[in-house]
Amino acid sequence: MEVAAIIAITVVAAVLIIILINHITRLKFERRFREWRDGEILKWQAEIEQARKSAVTQSRAVLGGKFTEQMVPYFPDFKYDPTEVRFIGSPIDLIVFPGLARGDPEEIVILEIKTGKSAQLTAMQKKIRQLIEAGMVRWDEIYRVSEEESENI
């Protein structure tokens, strides 16, 4: 019976050692996982904060540019009469009618305002410039419907 008791104690001790090693290993990996997760969360939070700051900065730049586009006709070095300028906004900024203030328009100028260091025409603006340069511009009219006709509509 002593041999059976020794074997039983040895088996129980071995099982306890295996359970203890398993528990210690699991705790070790769980701790490492938590440290990794917490580090990743901190990185993500920093990236989110940076993205928010970047979005705000970019939004301010866009709003500032739009404000500037509308104010350019009133700048001292603007070469056209501000009363002859009409703001469009998109896809081009301004249309200028030089001579309009005198009652004798001489030409029509499509004017795009660019601000910032890397300001470039968009693909749409480049296409519009090409159409204008190719003479693909025309006049069209829509006549008002008479009062009698509008009542029948």
C-alpha atoms as an extended CHARMM CRD file, in Angstrom:
* protein
*
       153  EXT
         1         1  MET       CA              0.0000000000        0.0000000000        0.0000000000  PROA      1               0.0000000000
         2         2  GLU       CA              2.9080000000        2.3070000000        0.5560000000  PROA      2               0.0000000000
         3         3  VAL       CA              3.8750000000        2.0230000000       -3.1010000000  PROA      3               0.0000000000
         4         4  ALA       CA              0.3000000000        2.8420000000       -4.1480000000  PROA      4               0.0000000000
         5         5  ALA       CA              0.2840000000        5.8190000000       -1.7690000000  PROA      5               0.0000000000
         6         6  ILE       CA              3.6200000000        7.0740000000       -3.1390000000  PROA      6               0.0000000000
         7         7  ILE       CA              2.3400000000        6.6930000000       -6.7050000000  PROA      7               0.0000000000
         8         8  ALA       CA             -0.8980000000        8.4750000000       -5.7950000000  PROA      8               0.0000000000
         9         9  ILE       CA              0.9790000000       11.3110000000       -4.0830000000  PROA      9               0.0000000000
        10        10  THR       CA              3.3610000000       11.5430000000       -7.0430000000  PROA      10              0.0000000000
        11        11  VAL       CA              0.4540000000       11.6740000000       -9.5210000000  PROA      11              0.0000000000
        12        12  VAL       CA             -1.3660000000       14.2790000000       -7.4290000000  PROA      12              0.0000000000
        13        13  ALA       CA              1.8570000000       16.3060000000       -7.1020000000  PROA      13              0.0000000000
        14        14  ALA       CA              2.4910000000       16.0390000000      -10.8650000000  PROA      14              0.0000000000
        15        15  VAL       CA             -1.0950000000       17.1390000000      -11.6340000000  PROA      15              0.0000000000
        16        16  LEU       CA             -0.7720000000       20.0650000000       -9.2080000000  PROA      16              0.0000000000
        17        17  ILE       CA              2.5530000000       21.0720000000      -10.7570000000  PROA      17              0.0000000000
        18        18  ILE       CA              1.0230000000       20.9050000000      -14.2650000000  PROA      18              0.0000000000
        19        19  ILE       CA             -1.9870000000       22.9810000000      -13.1350000000  PROA      19              0.0000000000
        20        20  LEU       CA              0.3180000000       25.4800000000      -11.4180000000  PROA      20              0.0000000000
        21        21  ILE       CA              2.5980000000       25.7820000000      -14.4810000000  PROA      21              0.0000000000
        22        22  ASN       CA             -0.4590000000       26.1580000000      -16.7460000000  PROA      22              0.0000000000
        23        23  HSD       CA             -1.9010000000       28.8600000000      -14.4690000000  PROA      23              0.0000000000
        24        24  ILE       CA              1.4260000000       30.7380000000      -14.2360000000  PROA      24              0.0000000000
        25        25  THR       CA              1.9230000000       30.5270000000      -18.0220000000  PROA      25              0.0000000000
        26        26  ARG       CA             -1.6340000000       31.7550000000      -18.6750000000  PROA      26              0.0000000000
        27        27  LEU       CA             -1.1680000000       34.6920000000      -16.2810000000  PROA      27              0.0000000000
        28        28  LYS       CA              2.1340000000       35.5660000000      -17.9370000000  PROA      28              0.0000000000
        29        29  PHE       CA              0.6090000000       35.5930000000      -21.4440000000  PROA      29              0.0000000000
        30        30  GLU       CA             -2.4950000000       37.4560000000      -20.2740000000  PROA      30              0.0000000000
        31        31  ARG       CA             -0.2630000000       40.1320000000      -18.7480000000  PROA      31              0.0000000000
        32        32  ARG       CA              1.7760000000       40.3960000000      -21.9490000000  PROA      32              0.0000000000
        33        33  PHE       CA             -1.4420000000       40.6130000000      -23.9840000000  PROA      33              0.0000000000
        34        34  ARG       CA             -2.8380000000       43.3890000000      -21.7290000000  PROA      34              0.0000000000
        35        35  GLU       CA              0.4230000000       45.3360000000      -22.0420000000  PROA      35              0.0000000000
        36        36  TRP       CA              0.3340000000       44.9600000000      -25.8370000000  PROA      36              0.0000000000
        37        37  ARG       CA             -3.3740000000       45.9020000000      -25.9830000000  PROA      37              0.0000000000
        38        38  ASP       CA             -2.8830000000       48.9400000000      -23.7550000000  PROA      38              0.0000000000
        39        39  GLY       CA              0.0670000000       50.0710000000      -25.9020000000  PROA      39              0.0000000000
        40        40  GLU       CA             -2.0030000000       49.6710000000      -29.0720000000  PROA      40              0.0000000000
        41        41  ILE       CA             -4.8990000000       51.5900000000      -27.5210000000  PROA      41              0.0000000000
        42        42  LEU       CA             -2.5370000000       54.4350000000      -26.6390000000  PROA      42              0.0000000000
        43        43  LYS       CA             -1.1740000000       54.4610000000      -30.2020000000  PROA      43              0.0000000000
        44        44  TRP       CA             -4.7020000000       54.4610000000      -31.6610000000  PROA      44              0.0000000000
        45        45  GLN       CA             -5.7680000000       57.2710000000      -29.3520000000  PROA      45              0.0000000000
        46        46  ALA       CA             -2.7170000000       59.3000000000      -30.4070000000  PROA      46              0.0000000000
        47        47  GLU       CA             -3.4870000000       58.6210000000      -34.0880000000  PROA      47              0.0000000000
        48        48  ILE       CA             -7.1400000000       59.5940000000      -33.6030000000  PROA      48              0.0000000000
        49        49  GLU       CA             -6.1280000000       62.8090000000      -31.8470000000  PROA      49              0.0000000000
        50        50  GLN       CA             -3.6440000000       63.6000000000      -34.6280000000  PROA      50              0.0000000000
        51        51  ALA       CA             -6.3000000000       62.8940000000      -37.2740000000  PROA      51              0.0000000000
        52        52  ARG       CA             -8.7490000000       65.2120000000      -35.4930000000  PROA      52              0.0000000000
        53        53  LYS       CA             -6.1610000000       67.9860000000      -35.2850000000  PROA      53              0.0000000000
        54        54  SER       CA             -5.3050000000       67.4800000000      -38.9390000000  PROA      54              0.0000000000
        55        55  ALA       CA             -8.9830000000       67.5790000000      -39.9220000000  PROA      55              0.0000000000
        56        56  VAL       CA             -9.5160000000       70.8100000000      -37.9830000000  PROA      56              0.0000000000
        57        57  THR       CA             -6.4000000000       72.3670000000      -39.5230000000  PROA      57              0.0000000000
        58        58  GLN       CA             -7.4460000000       71.3240000000      -43.0090000000  PROA      58              0.0000000000
        59        59  SER       CA            -11.0000000000       72.5490000000      -42.4430000000  PROA      59              0.0000000000
        60        60  ARG       CA             -9.7090000000       75.9170000000      -41.2720000000  PROA      60              0.0000000000
        61        61  ALA       CA             -7.4870000000       76.1510000000      -44.3410000000  PROA      61              0.0000000000
        62        62  VAL       CA            -10.4160000000       75.3730000000      -46.6520000000  PROA      62              0.0000000000
        63        63  LEU       CA            -12.6880000000       77.8770000000      -44.9040000000  PROA      63              0.0000000000
        64        64  GLY       CA             -9.9280000000       80.4780000000      -44.9580000000  PROA      64              0.0000000000
        65        65  GLY       CA             -9.4120000000       79.8500000000      -48.6630000000  PROA      65              0.0000000000
        66        66  LYS       CA            -13.1250000000       80.2210000000      -49.3790000000  PROA      66              0.0000000000
        67        67  PHE       CA            -13.2100000000       83.4500000000      -47.3870000000  PROA      67              0.0000000000
        68        68  THR       CA            -10.1670000000       84.7380000000      -49.2630000000  PROA      68              0.0000000000
        69        69  GLU       CA            -11.7560000000       83.8560000000      -52.6230000000  PROA      69              0.0000000000
        70        70  GLN       CA            -14.6680000000       86.1410000000      -51.8200000000  PROA      70              0.0000000000
        71        71  MET       CA            -12.4850000000       88.9250000000      -50.4460000000  PROA      71              0.0000000000
        72        72  VAL       CA             -9.8890000000       89.0240000000      -53.2430000000  PROA      72              0.0000000000
        73        73  PRO       CA            -11.8390000000       91.5910000000      -55.3160000000  PROA      73              0.0000000000
        74        74  TYR       CA            -11.4250000000       94.0580000000      -52.4460000000  PROA      74              0.0000000000
        75        75  PHE       CA             -7.6690000000       93.6330000000      -52.0730000000  PROA      75              0.0000000000
        76        76  PRO       CA             -5.6400000000       96.7010000000      -53.1350000000  PROA      76              0.0000000000
        77        77  ASP       CA             -3.6310000000       94.8170000000      -55.7800000000  PROA      77              0.0000000000
        78        78  PHE       CA             -6.7080000000       93.2480000000      -57.4750000000  PROA      78              0.0000000000
        79        79  LYS       CA             -6.5450000000       94.4000000000      -61.1040000000  PROA      79              0.0000000000
        80        80  TYR       CA            -10.3060000000       94.4190000000      -61.7960000000  PROA      80              0.0000000000
        81        81  ASP       CA            -13.0970000000       96.6850000000      -60.5780000000  PROA      81              0.0000000000
        82        82  PRO       CA            -14.8120000000       94.8410000000      -57.6640000000  PROA      82              0.0000000000
        83        83  THR       CA            -18.2380000000       96.0110000000      -58.9110000000  PROA      83              0.0000000000
        84        84  GLU       CA            -17.6560000000       94.0530000000      -62.1230000000  PROA      84              0.0000000000
        85        85  VAL       CA            -16.9390000000       90.7640000000      -60.3260000000  PROA      85              0.0000000000
        86        86  ARG       CA            -19.4910000000       88.0320000000      -59.6450000000  PROA      86              0.0000000000
        87        87  PHE       CA            -18.6970000000       85.2530000000      -57.1990000000  PROA      87              0.0000000000
        88        88  ILE       CA            -19.6290000000       81.7500000000      -58.4280000000  PROA      88              0.0000000000
        89        89  GLY       CA            -17.7120000000       79.5870000000      -55.9530000000  PROA      89              0.0000000000
        90        90  SER       CA            -17.7240000000       76.2340000000      -57.6970000000  PROA      90              0.0000000000
        91        91  PRO       CA            -16.3200000000       74.8790000000      -59.9540000000  PROA      91              0.0000000000
        92        92  ILE       CA            -14.7600000000       78.2870000000      -60.6320000000  PROA      92              0.0000000000
        93        93  ASP       CA            -14.5110000000       81.1900000000      -58.2300000000  PROA      93              0.0000000000
        94        94  LEU       CA            -15.2550000000       84.4050000000      -60.0830000000  PROA      94              0.0000000000
        95        95  ILE       CA            -16.5190000000       85.8020000000      -63.3590000000  PROA      95              0.0000000000
        96        96  VAL       CA            -15.3210000000       89.2970000000      -64.1930000000  PROA      96              0.0000000000
        97        97  PHE       CA            -16.9810000000       91.6010000000      -66.7150000000  PROA      97              0.0000000000
        98        98  PRO       CA            -14.3790000000       94.3490000000      -67.3420000000  PROA      98              0.0000000000
        99        99  GLY       CA            -16.1100000000       97.5510000000      -68.4650000000  PROA      99              0.0000000000
       100       100  LEU       CA            -19.4800000000       96.5880000000      -66.9580000000  PROA      100             0.0000000000
       101       101  ALA       CA            -19.3790000000       99.4810000000      -64.4830000000  PROA      101             0.0000000000
       102       102  ARG       CA            -19.1000000000      101.9280000000      -67.4030000000  PROA      102             0.0000000000
       103       103  GLY       CA            -21.9510000000      100.1900000000      -69.2100000000  PROA      103             0.0000000000
       104       104  ASP       CA            -19.6310000000       98.8030000000      -71.9090000000  PROA      104             0.0000000000
       105       105  PRO       CA            -18.4230000000       95.2470000000      -71.0930000000  PROA      105             0.0000000000
       106       106  GLU       CA            -15.2620000000       94.4870000000      -73.0740000000  PROA      106             0.0000000000
       107       107  GLU       CA            -14.6890000000       90.8300000000      -72.2690000000  PROA      107             0.0000000000
       108       108  ILE       CA            -15.5670000000       88.0570000000      -69.8630000000  PROA      108             0.0000000000
       109       109  VAL       CA            -12.8510000000       86.7530000000      -67.5630000000  PROA      109             0.0000000000
       110       110  ILE       CA            -13.1780000000       83.4220000000      -65.7660000000  PROA      110             0.0000000000
       111       111  LEU       CA            -11.0550000000       83.8220000000      -62.6590000000  PROA      111             0.0000000000
       112       112  GLU       CA             -9.9130000000       81.0780000000      -60.2970000000  PROA      112             0.0000000000
       113       113  ILE       CA             -8.3430000000       82.0890000000      -56.9740000000  PROA      113             0.0000000000
       114       114  LYS       CA             -5.7730000000       79.7500000000      -55.4510000000  PROA      114             0.0000000000
       115       115  THR       CA             -4.3740000000       80.0890000000      -51.9550000000  PROA      115             0.0000000000
       116       116  GLY       CA             -1.8020000000       78.0510000000      -50.0920000000  PROA      116             0.0000000000
       117       117  LYS       CA              1.6160000000       76.7230000000      -50.9480000000  PROA      117             0.0000000000
       118       118  SER       CA              0.5320000000       73.7370000000      -53.0310000000  PROA      118             0.0000000000
       119       119  ALA       CA             -2.5720000000       75.2250000000      -54.6470000000  PROA      119             0.0000000000
       120       120  GLN       CA             -3.3540000000       73.5790000000      -57.9820000000  PROA      120             0.0000000000
       121       121  LEU       CA             -6.3080000000       73.4380000000      -60.3160000000  PROA      121             0.0000000000
       122       122  THR       CA             -8.5830000000       70.4630000000      -59.8360000000  PROA      122             0.0000000000
       123       123  ALA       CA             -9.1600000000       68.0990000000      -62.7570000000  PROA      123             0.0000000000
       124       124  MET       CA            -12.5650000000       69.7380000000      -63.3180000000  PROA      124             0.0000000000
       125       125  GLN       CA            -11.0500000000       73.2410000000      -63.3310000000  PROA      125             0.0000000000
       126       126  LYS       CA             -8.3840000000       72.1190000000      -65.8230000000  PROA      126             0.0000000000
       127       127  LYS       CA            -11.1190000000       70.7290000000      -68.0740000000  PROA      127             0.0000000000
       128       128  ILE       CA            -13.0840000000       73.9960000000      -67.8640000000  PROA      128             0.0000000000
       129       129  ARG       CA             -9.9150000000       75.9470000000      -68.7180000000  PROA      129             0.0000000000
       130       130  GLN       CA             -9.3690000000       73.6910000000      -71.7530000000  PROA      130             0.0000000000
       131       131  LEU       CA            -12.9620000000       74.2250000000      -72.9070000000  PROA      131             0.0000000000
       132       132  ILE       CA            -12.6100000000       78.0040000000      -72.6020000000  PROA      132             0.0000000000
       133       133  GLU       CA             -9.2540000000       78.0250000000      -74.3950000000  PROA      133             0.0000000000
       134       134  ALA       CA            -10.7450000000       75.8660000000      -77.1890000000  PROA      134             0.0000000000
       135       135  GLY       CA            -13.5980000000       78.3530000000      -77.6030000000  PROA      135             0.0000000000
       136       136  MET       CA            -16.2250000000       75.8790000000      -76.4120000000  PROA      136             0.0000000000
       137       137  VAL       CA            -18.3010000000       78.6820000000      -74.8870000000  PROA      137             0.0000000000
       138       138  ARG       CA            -21.7180000000       79.7780000000      -76.0880000000  PROA      138             0.0000000000
       139       139  TRP       CA            -24.6240000000       82.0280000000      -75.2540000000  PROA      139             0.0000000000
       140       140  ASP       CA            -28.0520000000       80.6550000000      -74.5000000000  PROA      140             0.0000000000
       141       141  GLU       CA            -31.3040000000       82.2550000000      -73.4350000000  PROA      141             0.0000000000
       142       142  ILE       CA            -34.3860000000       81.0900000000      -71.6560000000  PROA      142             0.0000000000
       143       143  TYR       CA            -37.3810000000       83.2790000000      -72.2850000000  PROA      143             0.0000000000
       144       144  ARG       CA            -39.8250000000       83.9740000000      -69.5290000000  PROA      144             0.0000000000
       145       145  VAL       CA            -43.1630000000       82.3220000000      -69.8310000000  PROA      145             0.0000000000
       146       146  SER       CA            -45.9740000000       84.8540000000      -70.1520000000  PROA      146             0.0000000000
       147       147  GLU       CA            -48.3340000000       85.3490000000      -67.2200000000  PROA      147             0.0000000000
       148       148  GLU       CA            -51.1630000000       83.7910000000      -69.2110000000  PROA      148             0.0000000000
       149       149  GLU       CA            -49.1090000000       80.6930000000      -70.0100000000  PROA      149             0.0000000000
       150       150  SER       CA            -47.8740000000       80.3860000000      -66.4180000000  PROA      150             0.0000000000
       151       151  GLU       CA            -51.4620000000       80.3960000000      -65.1220000000  PROA      151             0.0000000000
       152       152  ASN       CA            -52.2490000000       77.3980000000      -67.3380000000  PROA      152             0.0000000000
       153       153  ILE       CA            -49.3170000000       75.3970000000      -65.9890000000  PROA      153             0.0000000000
